């Protein structure tokens, strides 16, 4: 399966229910009606991917930018001997290939980790939206900056944290990210990832992941029933992982940036 560019029937959303993309951008901007319409207009070429299906493979030509409507995807690299490193997770509201108009091919592969719905958007259409709505351009730049901070944390997480700290840190990061798009409760969320996927994300063996999750449960920090994960002691888990949510805080566009957009002269 390679980079998809086909059209399928639009995925039905509840009327008047904000899309995940609108929810995410709405943290950065108090969106106007025309801005919401412009974002919703991007969701016109939706299609589904089955769990385990590749959206794109390393080396493929980039033909589209993608908005994640439902489900989880993973960006990954595969070594010649079959070892896999999951670089990052793409969740509802995330945009894949923000730089699709500037980069010609994929430097990683993208796989659906659950049954997933995505929307294919021509990279040129993203540029047009930013030209017509400069504040949305700022919001898209903000999303790109957040993606870079997530990657920086992933490097530190895999490079320097212990197995115990890695699992704890990722659990908390996902809680914050899912809260943003209303996909999590106060201290719980659905974690539809296998232990193998967790291990490939965290640079851990299946045995290490299993042992660490058992330890977290035994110490009364988390509960995992099926795919439902509950955090019983957020503060203690944050202390263990040295988790500082500053890189995930959701702040409105800075006043200076808002002023510059509204008054470019």
N, C-alpha and C positions, 0 to 999 in steps of 0.2 A: 504493500500500500504506500503510495507516494502522496505528495502535496495535492490536496483535493481542490478542484475548481468546478465541481458540478453543482447543479441546483437541485434541491429537494423541497418538498412542501414545507412552508414555514412552521416552526414549532409554536404551538398555541400557548400563549401566556394569558393569565387571568386579566380581564379588562381592568384598567386603571392601576394595575400592580406595577410598580417601577421595575425596570430590568436591573440585573446585577450591575451592568455598566453604569446606568444612571445612579444607582445607589453609591457606587464607588466614587464616581466623579463628583457626586453631590456632597461628599465630605470635604472636597477641596473648594467647591464653588456653590453658592446659592444659585442654582440653575434657574434660568428664565424659561418660559414656555417654548420660545423658538430654539433654545439650546437643547431642551429635552427632545423636541421634535427632530432636531438634527441628529442626535445620538440614536434615537429610535429608528430613524431612517436607514441607519447602517445595518439593522437587523432584517435584511430582505433576502438573503441567500443562505438560509440555515440548512444544515444537514446533520445527520447523526453518525457517530462512530461507536462501534461495539468495543467493549472492554478488551484491551490487548491489541487493538488495531492502530497502526501507525497513521498519523496525520501527515507526517513528512519524514524523510530519511536523510541522514547526513549526505551532503553533496547534491541534493535535489535543487532545482531552480526554485527560487521564491516567486510565486505567482500571486499570492494574496496575503493580506493581513487578516488575522482571525480574532474574533471576539468570542470568549468562552461564555456560553449561555447557561449550560448545566454540566455538571460533572467535573472530574479532575483529569488533568493531563500531566505528563512528566516530560521535561526536556532531558535527554540523556545522550551519553557517548558510550559506544561499545568498543572494547579492545579486541584485538585479533583472537585472543584465547577465550573470548566469551564473557569476560568480566564486564560488568556494566556499572557506570556511575551515573546516577540520576542527579542532574545539576540543580534542578528547581522544579517546583510544582506550579502549574497554572490552574487557578481556581475560578469559579464564576465571577464575571466582571473583568477578568484579566484580558489583556490584548497581547496576542502573539505576533511577533514581527513588527513591532512599532517602527523599526527602521527598514521595513520591507521595500520602500522606494529607493533606498540607498545601498542595500546589500543584495547581491545577485543570487547567492546560494546559501543553503543551510550549513552551519558548522556543527550542528547537533541534530539528533533525531527527536521526534515528538510522538509520544504514544498516549492513547487514551487509557487511563488507569481504572476508569469506570465507564459504564455506558455514558456517552457524552453528546451534547449538542453544541455545535459551534456555528458561527456565522462568518462566511467568507466575504471580505471587503477588499476591493481593489485598493492598492496602496495610494493610488492617485486620489481616491475618494477621501481618504483620511487627510491628505494635504488640502483638498478643497474645503473640507469642514473647518480646518484650522484657519484657512484664509477668510472664510465667511464669518467665522465665530472665533475671534482671537483668544477669548477667554478659554475656549475649549482647547485651543492650541497649548495654552499654559497648563491646562489640566493634563493633557497627554504627555507633556514634558515632565510633569510631576510624576505620572505613572512610570515613565522611564527611569526617573531618579529613584523611585521606590524599588524598582526591579534591581537596580544596581546595589542598593543597600541590602536587599535580600541576598544577593550573590555574595557580598562581602561577609555577611553573617554566616553564610554556608561555608565559606572558606575557613573562617575561624572555628566554626563548629566541628568540621571534619578534621581540620589540621591540628587543633590544640586541645579540644575537650575530650574528657574520658567518655567511654561508652555510656555510662550512667548520666553524665552531663549532656551528652548529645541527644539522647532520647528525651530527656526532660525539656531541653531547650526547644526541640522541634515541636513537641506537644503544645507548649505555650505559644510559640509563633503561629501555629495553625489556628489556635483559639482566637488570637487577635485578628488574624486575616479573615477568618470566617465570620467573626462578629461584624466586620465592615459591610458585608453584603447580606446580613441577616440570615446566615447559614449556621449560626451557633446560638445556644442558650448562654446564660451567664457563665457557667463553668462546664459546659458539656457540648459535644458535637458528634456527628457521625464521622468515623474515621474508616473509610472504605479501602484501606491499604493493607496488603498482605505484609507479613513480617519480612518476606523476601524484598519487597519494594522498600520498606523502611530501612533494611540493611543496605540496599544499593544506594539509597540516599545518604545514609550516614557513614558509609564505609565500614560496615560491621558485618560479621558473619551472621547467619540465621541463628546459630546457637547463642551468640552475644545478645542479639535482639530479644530472643525468647527469655533468656536469663534476666536481662535488665527489666523487661516488662513485669516479670514475676516479682522482682525485688521492689519495684514501685508499687505494685499491688499489695505485697506483704507489709510494706511500711505505711499503708493507708493513705498513699498520695494520689493514686488514681484507681478507677474501676473501669474495666473493659468487659462489656457484655455484648458478644457479637461484634457489631461495628460501632456500638455506642460507647463513647469514651467520656467519663466524668472525672473531673479533677476535684479531689476532696480538700486539698490544701494548696491553693495557688501560691500563697506567700512562701511556703516551705519549698515548693517545687522551683520557684524563681530563685530562691537562695541557693539551692543545690546547683542550678544551671548557671548561676551568675547572669540571670536573664534581666536585661534592661530594655523595656519596651520602647525606648525613645525612638528607635529606628522605625517603629510601626505606628507611632502616634499619628492621629488623623487631625491635621490642622488646616484651617481655612487659608486660602491664598494670601500671602503677605500683602499688607496695605500698599507698599511701594510698588509691587508688581501689578496690583489691581489699578493703581493710579497710572502707571506707565501704559497699560493696555487701553484704558479709557481715554487717556490724553497723550497720544503718541508724540505730539509736538512738544 
